[in-house]
Amino acid sequence: MGSLASLHSICSIRGCFVKYQDEVKNSMVKKHCIRASVATSTPQNFQIEENKAQKLEKLRIGVLGASGYTGSEIIRLLANHPNYQITLMTADRKAGQSIGSVFPHLVKQDLPDMVAVKDADFSTVDAVFCCLPHGTTQEIIKSLPSSLKIVDLSADFRLRDVNEYKEWYGQPHSAQELQKEAVYGLTEISRTEIKSARLVANPGCYPTSIQLPLIPLIKANLIQVKNIIIDSKSGVSGAGRGAKEANLYTEIAEGIHSYGVTRHRHVPEIEQGLSEAVKSKVTVSFTPHLMPMSRGMQSTIYVEMASGASIEDLRQHLGQFYEKEEFVVLLEKGQVPHTRHVRGSNYCLINVFPDRIPGRAIIISVIDNLVKGASGQALQNLNLMMGIPENTGLLSPPLFP
């Protein structure tokens, strides 16, 4: 068999490259393929063919809404991912343009030009990250081939109650059957369900920073579910890339911008997760703010401890709960989490402090709103769905200073 025929033989057995859950079988097939190539190629040709085979074995990824902040962050994170290759990108207003012309920091990435969603060929992908605005996402996802794995970064499939979606988002849900299928993708909490899901609703940034510390404590009955007060602050990228007067530099710089007071759309998502943890209705007081920084998020949470519980009990439980987790870290006693310590990373840093008011605790949680709060968690979820180690492509340390 000639070298080209041998390469064709390698590439035609696509199944041996996508069954990542069976790592042993995968490894044996690859070794067999390499031996066949060695017998028919010079060392130089072998190296070329091996590189081609490695590229072809990657799962093909589509990014819908590639011209937004979360889309560009997905592309950045996938740049060095060993198992994925972007073969499709959509951006209706930027259709026909290269990613480098929209985001010069990605100019060296070898990627296809962006196309309009209506012109996208979904036969060229195995999985999709959907980074489109809420409201438009439902119809698009409903039209995608049922064979695709999908991680949706919009809010369209986060709320299980479609009536609640209508109340908070001002329009009826148009994909109710898909909503029943969707799995809420808070990775460290719902890992088992995510592994077998076809459609994952990626959590919002505020709910991620809030639920990660609170759900374990609520499940362990260490805090009261009444009188939970949450003060959250986000970098301006959390408000999206669209041109809005309220997000102009002169509106945001040198100040703190409270918004969505009492009616922020992440409230029902937060309450849904906490209510499911305790198996009864939980209501919280939540106020978000935009800060004059590009990225980063801090949630400062004030809770009442359960009778007999101490600060050390809360710290010990969180430490045990997340002891084996890659990305959620309880800091040393007394160490204050800061957003600058997670910038550009998929980490969530948490700590618990005693309040001056007896019986109350202060919990501080920080994430990068574009990574653990959006695209990083989305990649973590897709890794799980594809049977790939979930930390793959996400181990870059934070940027500092």
ABEGO torsion letter per residue (X at the ends): XBAAAAAAAAAABAAAAABAABAAAAAAAAAAAAAAAAAABBAAAAAAAAAAAAAAABBBBBBBGAABAAAAAAAAAAAABAABBBABBBBAAABGBBAAAABAAAAABBBBBBBBAAABBAAABABBBBABBBGAAAAAAAABBAABBBBBABAAAABABAAAAAAAAGBBBABAAAAAABBBABAAAAAAAAAABABBBBBBAAAAAAAAAAAAAAAAGABBABGBBBBBBBBAAAAEABBBAAABAAAABGBBBBBGBGABAAAAAAAAAAAAAAGBBBBBBBBBBBBBBABEBBBBBBBBBBBGBBAAAAAAAAAAAAAABAABBBBBBGBBBBAAAABGBABBBBBBBBBABBGBBBBBBBBBAABAABAAAAAAAAAAAAGBBAABGAABBBBOX
